[in-house]
Amino acid sequence: MLRIDDISFAMAGRPLFENATAIIPEGHKVGLVGRNGTGKTTLFRLIRGELALEGGQIALPSRTRIGGVAQEVPASQTSLLDTVLAADTERAALLAEETDDPARIAEIQTRLTDIDAWSAEARAAAILKGLGFDDHEHSQPCANFSGGWRMRVALAAVLFAQPDLLLLDEPTNYLDLEGALWLEGYLGRYPHTVIVISHDRGLLNRAVGGILHLEDRKLTFYPGNYDQFARVRAERLAQAEAESRKQEARRAHLQSYVDRFRYKADKARQAQSRLKALARMTPITSPQEAALRAFTFPQPEELSPPIVRIEGGSVGYDGVPVLKRLDLRIDQDDRIALLGKNGQGKSTLSKLLSGRLEKLSGKMVRSAKLRIGYFAQHQVDELVVDDTPLDHLRRLRPTETPAKLRARLAGFGLTAAQADTKVGELSGGQKARLSLLIATIDAPHMLILDEPTNHLDIESREALVEALTAYSGAVVLVSHDMHLLELVADRLWLVGDGTVRPYESDLDSYRAQLLSRDKPTANKGAKATGDTVAKPKRASRDAILALRTDVRKCEERVEKLAEMHEKLSSRLADPGLYTDEKVAELESWNRKFAELEEAMERAETLWITAQEKLDKALAQ
C-alpha cells in the first residue's frame, strides 16, 4: 500500500501540494491526471525520495522496489535483449555468483527457479516484440537505435524487472499506436501496483481501475476508469457551482442589508450581526476547472478536388524506395488517419504529401494554389529556445502589429505572459501549441499532423478535436491516441508491406487484430482494399464521405441562393424601379427573380435527396 499523508511541497516558491492525502492499495492500477504544470511528475520524484517533503509523509512497505523510466538507455554495444535482462538485478547477480559450496549452489538454483529465471529470455523477447522490435533486432547493439527507440528499451527493461511499484510518466509519448495498445494490455495484467501519468483516454479507460486527480494542490482518488471519473467529476462540478451561486446570492443579500443600515442607529445591531455572519461564511469555490483552451484554426478558401493525386508513385531515400505502387487521392474535406507499425513509412508518406520529400517515380499532381501545414514532434524540438513565441511570429509576420500577434497566440491558448517567455522555459504543451500555430498560420488547405497530442493534456486534446472538426481543410493524421483518431478520421489508410492501401474496416477491428497479433490483410478479416474478399456490412467510408460532401455542397448552394433572393427582393421593393422609363429594367429583374425561385426549388430538392441518401447509408 502506498500512503500519501498530508504532504506539502513547493517548487521555486510555488505551492504544488498543500495537505494532500491519498491511499493507493497494493496491486491497483491507477492513472494520475491533472492539468499540465500541476505537479504530477514532481509527485513521482517525491515518492522516489528524490525531493524532500516540507510537511507530511509518504509511506511504503519496507523493501518496496520502485521502478520507472527516467531516461533512454545508453548508446552502448550491449544488445537489446541483454540490456533488458540486466534489469533483473537479482537474476543477474545469482547467475554471476561463483561458488564451490554445494549448499550455496543449491540455494542459487532454488532461487533461480523461484523467480522463473529460466524463462527470462523468452519473457524479455516478448516485451521487446510488443514494443515494436522485430526478432532480428533483439541481438543488435543499443547504439544502432535512435533516442526514441532506446526509450522503448528502457521501458522494456523496467517492465521486465517487475518492480513492486511501477511509476510511468507519459509512456505512450514515444510509442506508436501498436505499441500503445500492447502496453494497455500488459499494464492490465501487471502483477503489482502501477501509477501512470497519462493524457491518453484509451489507456486510462482500458488499463487502469482508478484515477488519482491532482487539482488545487490536493489529491482525490476516484474508483473506475477515466470515463467514470469524468462523469462523477462533472456532477461534483455542477453541484459545487450551484452551491457557490447560492452562497453568492446569500452574501449579496447580507451585504446589501449592511450597506443600507450599518450607520442607522435603530438598525446598527442587526447590521453588525450580518457582518459577523458574512465573516463566518466560508467561501464555496468551484474546483479549479481547466477551461477548454480552444485552438483557432484559420479557414482556407475552397479548392477544386482533388487537391493531391498520386498515380503509380514511389518515394524513399537515396534512390531506394520505401513505398511503391502509390495510387492515392486527397480532397479538401478528407479526414485521413495513417495506420501501421513504426518504420513502415507513415512519416515518409507525410513528408511526400507535404513536399518535404520528392517522389522517386510516378505521377503526383497538387492543386496550384495548395497550401500545406505540417506538424511533427521534431519541429517542437526545433523551436529556438532563446526566443519568445512573439519572436517566432514576428519572423513569419513582420508587418503585423504586436497586438495582432498576441491575439494569434491567445487563439492557441498562450497567455500574454507566455508570449514573452523564452521557449526554453515553456512547458511541452505550450511548445506544442506554438508549433501548431506556426503550422496553421497560413490557413493551409491540408494539415498533416504527426503525433500532435504528445505533451497536450486531456482538455487540450479535446480542444484539438473540436478545432479539427470545425476546420475546412483536409487532415492527414498519425497518432497513437485512439480517442483522437475515432473522433476525427473518416478514412483509414494502412501503411505497410511497402505500399499504402485504404483500410475498409474500422478502428475497433484494427485494434482487435493488433491485440490478437493478426496482420491486417485482405484475407484476415481487416479488409485492406484492392482484392477485397468480403463486402463491408455498411457503406464504405469513401461512399459516406462523398455523400457528406454532397450534403454540404447542397447546403452551401441553398444558402447562396437565399442570399441572392434577399438581395433581389430588396431591389424589387425599390419604388424607383416602378416608373415608365424603367419598365425594361423591371421586366429583367422580375425574370431573374422567377429564375431564382425555380433554382431555389431545385436546390432544396437536391439537398433533401442528398440528406436522405446519407441517412440511408448511415442506417445500414
N, C-alpha and C positions, 0 to 999 in steps of 0.2 A: 504493500500500500504506500502510495505517495501522499504525504500530508503537507499541505502548504498552510501555515498557521499564522495569520495576522501579520503578513510581511509588508514592509515598507522599503521603498528604494527610489532614489532619484538619480538621473543621469544628467550631468552638466547643469545641475540646479533645477532641472525639470522633473517633477514627480511622475513616476511611471506606475508605482504601486503604493497604495495607502491602505493599510489594514486589510489586505486582500487575503482571502481564505478559500481553500478548495481541498477536496479529497478525491484521489483517483484510486479506486480499488484495484487490487492486483489482477492482472490479466485483461484489463479493459483496453479497448482501442478507442482513443479519444482524439478528436480534431480540435486544435487550438485556433480560434478565429478571432478576428478583430481588425479594425482599420489599420492601414499601413502606418507605422510610426508609433503605435500604442505601447510597444514593449514586448512583443511575443518572443522575438529572438533573445532579448535580454532575460526573459524568464527561463529560457533554456540554459543560459550561462549561469544564472543563479542556482538552478537545480544541479548543474555540474560542479558548482563551487568555484567557478572562475571569477565571480564577483562576490563581494561581501555585503550581506544584508545590513540595512540601517535599523531594522526592527523586525521582530518575529523570527520564525524559523521554518526551514524546510527539512522534513524528516523522511528517511527511507530505512528499510530494514538493513541491518548490518551486512556487509559484504555484497551489497547490490551492485551488479555490473551495469554501468550506464554506457550506452553506445550511440553514436551519431556520425554524421558526415560533416566534417569541418572544412575539408579542402580536398582537392584532387590528389590521387596517389602520384608519387614522383615519376618522372620520365626515366625509369631505370631499365636495365636489361632483364629484370625478373619477368617471367611470363605472367600473363593474366591469371592463369589457374594457380600458380604458386603464390601470387600476391594475395589472392582470396584465401587460400588455405592457411597462409601465415596469420590471418586474422584470428584464428582459433589458437590463442597462445598456449593454452594448456595442452592441446594435442601436439603442437609443435615442440613444446618442452619435453613431453613424455617420449616422443619419437627420437629426440636428440640426446636423451639421457643415456649415458653409458655406465653399465654396472655389471659386476660378475656375481653379485649376491642373488642367489636363486629366489629368495623371498621377495626381494625388491622387483626382480623380473616378473614374478607372478603378480605383484601389485600393479605394476605398469600395464601388463596385459589385461588384467581385470578392469582397470580404469579406462583403458582404450576401448574396451568392449562396451563399458557403461555409457561412454559419450559417443558411441556409434562412429568411432574414428575410421573404421574400415570402409565406410560408405561415403567418407568425406569428399573424395574427388568427384564422385557422381553427383553429390548434392551441390558442390561448388560449380560444377559444369552446368547443372540445371539452372542455377541462379544466373550465371553469365548468359546463358542462352535466352532466358526470359527477359533479360535487359538488353537484348539485341545483338549479342556477339555470336557469330557463327562458330561452329565446332572447330574449324581450322584456325580460328583466331585465338583460341584459348592458349595455345602454346607460343604465341608471339609475344615479344617483349612489350612492356608498357610504353616504352619510348616510341613505338610505332604509331601511337594513337594521340589524337588531339586532346586538349584540356577537357572538353565536354565529355569525350568518351572515357577519359581517366576518372572523371567524376562518377561515371557509371560503375567503374571498377571499385571505387571507394564505397559506393552504395552496396555493391555485391558483397564486399568484404564484411561490412557491418551486419548485413542480413545473414551471412553465413555464420558469423560469430555468435549470433542469437543472444545479445545482452538481455539482462532481466528487465531493463527499462530502455526502450528504443526511442530516441528523440530525432525526428526527421523534420528538417526545415525546408519547405517547398521542394520535395524530392522530384516532382514531375517537371520542374523547370528545365531539366537537362535530359528529359526523356521524350521520345516520340509517342504517338497515340498507342502503338502496340506495347511499348514498354510501360506506359502509364496504366494500361488495362491489366497487364500482367502483375504490376505492383499492387493494384487494388486487390486482386485475388490472393496474393501472397500475404499481405498485411491482414486480411480477414482470417487467414489460417495461422498467423504467427502465434507461438505458444506463450508469449509473455506480454507485458504491458507495452503499449505503443502510444506515444503522443506525437501527432503530426501537425505541423503548421502548414496549412494549405488554403488556397482560394479556388481549388478545383472542386466544383459541386459534385461531379461524378464520383470522385474519390471519397468525399465527405458523406455521400449518400450510400455508397456501397461497401466501404472498408471500415467504417467506424460505427460504434454503438453509443457514442456520447459526444457532446460538444462542450468544450470549455471556452466561454466567451469572455474576452478581456475588453472592458469598457469602463470609462470613468474611473480608471485606476483600481477597479475591482474585478474579481474573478467570479463567474457564475457558471455552475455546471448544469447542463440540460441533458437528460437521457434521450436517446434516439439519434437519428441521423440529421443531416443538415436541414432537409425539408421540414422535418418535425420541429426542429429548433426554430426555424424561420416562422412557422405558424404560431408557436407559443409566444415567441418574442413579439410578433405583430400584435397579438392580443394584449400583451403586457404594455406595449407602447400605447395602444389605443386607450387602455384603462388609465395609464398614468397621465395621458393627455387630457382625458375627461376630468380626472381628479384635479389636475393643475388648473383647468379652466374654472371649475367650481370654486377652488380656493381663491383664484384671482378675483372672481366676482365678489366673494365674501370680503376680501381685503379692500376692494374698491368701495364696497358699501360702508365698511367701518371707517375707512379713511375719509369718505365723504361726510360722515357724521362729525368726525373730529374737526375737519376743516370748517364746518359750518358753526359748531357750537363750543369749541375749546375756549374761546375768550368771552363767552356769555356766562354770567355768574350762576344763573339757575341751571345751566347745563354743563358746567365745568366738570363736576364729579363724574357724570356719565361719559363725557369725552375722555377724561383720564382713564376710566375703566376700559374704554375701547382701545386707547393707545396701548395699554398693558396687554390686551388681547392680541393686538397686532404684533407686539414684540414677542409674545409666546408662540405665535403661529410659525411652525417650521415650514419653510417653503417646499412645496412639492414641485420638483422639476422633472421634466421629461428626460428619460435617459439620453445620453449623448448620441443622438441618431446621426448616422453617416448619410447625409443628404446625397441623393443620386447626382453625382457630379458629371453632368452630361458632356458629351463631345458634340461640337458643332461642325459638321462636315459641310463645306460649300458644295452647292449643287451644280453639276456641269450642264451645258446645253446638250440636246439630244442629237446623236449622230445616226446616219442610216446604217442598218445592220448589213453584214456583220462588222464589228469593229476590228476583229482579228480573224484571219483564216489561214490555216496551215494545211498544206496538201503534200503528202509524201515527204515530210520533213525529217531531218535528223539533227541532233545537237550533241555537243560534247566538248572535250578539251584536247588541245594539241593534235587535232585531226582525228582523234579516237572518239567515236560516238558513244554516248551514254544512253540516249534514247533514239529510237529509229521508228520508221513507219508511222509518223505522226500525222493524223488526219483529224484536225480539231477546228471547232468554230466557237467564237465567243460573241454574244450580242450584249448590248449595253445593260440589259436588265437581268443578266445571268448572275447567279449566286453559286459558285462552284467550290467544292471542298476537294482538296487533293489528298487521297489516301495512299498508304503504302509505307513499308518499313524505311527507316533512315538509310541513306546510301543508295536508294533505288532511283533517285533522280528528281524528287519533288523540288528541291532548290534549284536544280539545273533547269527544269521547266519554267520555274518562276523567273529566273534570270533571262531565259529566252523570250518570254512574254513581255518582260519589262524593257527589253532592248539592251540589257547588260551583257548579253552573250549572243553572238551571231550564230545563225543556223549553219550547219555543215553542208546540207544539201536539201533539195526540195523547194517548195514554193511557200512563201509566207507574205501575206498582204495585211497591212494595217491601214485603218482609216487615216486619210491625210491629216486630219485635224486632231487625231487621237492624242490625249494627254494621259500619262500613266503615273500613278502614285505607288511607291514601293516602300514597304516597311519590313525590315528584318532585324533580328535581335542584335546582329553585329553592328547595325547602324546606331543603336543606342550606345554601344561601347565606343563608337567613333565620334560622338559629340565632343566638342572642345571643352575640356574640364575647367579651364581657367576663364572661360567666357560665360556670360549670363544668358538665359533664354532670350532676353531682349537683344543681346549682341547677335545671336544666331538669326533672329528675324530681321534685324537691320541689314544683314548681308543679303537676304533674299528680297527684302522690300525697302531699299534705301530711300525711296521718296515718301514713304508713309510716315505719318506723324507718330510720336511716341504713344499718344492716346489710342490710335488705331491699332498699333502693335500690341499694346497692353490688352485691348479688347479681344484681339485674336487669342492671346494667351489665356484670358479669362474664359473664353469659349471652350477651352480644353482643360479647365479646372486648375489652372496655375494662377495663384493669387498675386496681388501686387508685390508682396514681399518676396515671393519665389521668383518673380520676373527679374529681380535684381540680385538674386543669389547665384553664385558660381555653380555651374553644372556639377562640378565635382562634389559639392555639398548637398545636392538634391538626392532624394530617395530614388530607388529603382523605378517605382511607379511614376514619379514626377518626370524622370528622364524619358520613360516610355511615352508619356503624354506629349512631351515636347517633340519626340521623333514622329509621333502620329500627326501632330500639327504640321510639321515640315513636309511629311509625305502627302498631305491633302491640301496644302496651301494654294495650289494652282487649280483647284476644282477638277481633279482628274476624272476622265470618263471610265477608267478602270483602276481599281485599287487592289494591289497584290500585298497580302498580309501573311508574313511567315512568323508564326508563334507570337501574335500580338498581345496575348494576355499574360505573358511572363511578367511578374512583378506588379500586376494590377490586382487590387483587392476585389472582393466579390461585387461590391457596389459599382466599382468602375467597370467590371466586366459586363454587368447588366446595362450600364450606360452605353458601352460599346455596342452591345446587341441592338439597343434602340437606335443608335446613330446609323448602324449599317442597314437596319430595316428601313429607315427614312431616306437613306442615300439613294440617288437615282442613277448611279453608275454601276458597272459590273464589279463583282468582288470575286477574287481568287484567294482562297483561304487555306493555309496549312496550320493545323493546331492539334495539340493533344487534349484540348478541352472539349469533351463530347457535348457538354451543355451548349457551348457556343456553336458548334457545328450543327446540332439539331435545330437550333433556333434561326440560324442564318442561311444554311445551304439548301438550295433547291435541286442542285445537281451534284453528283459524286463522280469523280474521275479516279480510277485506280492506276497508280504509277508502279510498274513492276515488270519483270522479265524484259527489260529493255524497251518498253513502249508505254503508251498511255491509252486506256480504254474507258469509255463510260461504264459506270457500275450501276446496274439497274435495280439492285436490291436496296435496302435501307441501312441506316447506321446500326440498328439493333442486330440485324443479320450479320453485318460485318463484325461487330463486337463479339457475337456468339461464335463466329468462325475463328476469330483470333484466339479466344479463350479455349476453344477445342483444338487449337493448333492446326486447323484445316487451312489449306490455301484457298483464297477466294478466286476460284476459276469457274469457267462456264459449266463444267461437268460436276461441280460440287455444291450446287445449291445457291451460290452467290453469283448471279448470272452476269458475268462480265460480257459486254456486248461483243458483236462480231457474230459468231455462230452460236447464238443463244438457243439452248435446247428447249427450255420451258418458257411459256408465255407468262409475264407477270400477272398477278391476280387483279391488278388495277392499272389504270392508265399510267404510262411511263412518266417519269419526271419531266422529260423533254416535252411530252404532249401537254402535261398540265401547265408547264411554264409557258408554252405557246398560247394556250387558252387564256392564261392570266394576262399575257401581253395584249391579246386581242381585246379583253375586257377593259384594260387600262387605256388602250388607244381609243376605244369607243367612248369611254367616259370623257377623255380629253376632247374628242370631236364634238360631243354634245355640249360640253362647257364652252367651247369656242363659238359654236353656233348660237348658244344662248346669249353670249356677249354681243354677237353681231345683231341678234334680234332686238336686244335692248337699245343698241345704237340706232337701228333703223326705225324703231318705234318712236324714239326721241326725235328723229329727223322728221318723221311724218306728222308729228304733233306740232311742228312749227307752223304758225298761221301764215307766215310769209310765203310758204310754199303753195298756198291755195289762191293764187292770183292769176289773172288771164295770161300774163306773159310767161308764167312758169308751168303751163299745162303739160308741155312735153316732158319737162323735168319731173313733174309729179307722176306722170304715167311710168316713167323709168323707175322711180323709187317704188311705186306700187308693184311693178313687175318683179323687181328684186325682192320685195317683201314676200310675195307669193312663192317665189322660188325658194326663198329661205325657209318658209314654213314647211314646204314639201321636203326640203333637205333635213330639217329637224325631225320630221316624222320618220323618214328613212333611217336617220342616225339612231333615234330612240329604239326603233325596231331591231336594228343590228345590235345595239347594246343589250337589249333584253335577250336576244337569241344567244349572244356570246356568253352572257352570265348563266343562262340555262345550261349550255354545253359544259361550262366549267363546274357548275353544281353537280351535274350528272357524273362527270369524270371523278370528282372528289368523293361522290357517294358510292362508287363501285367498289 
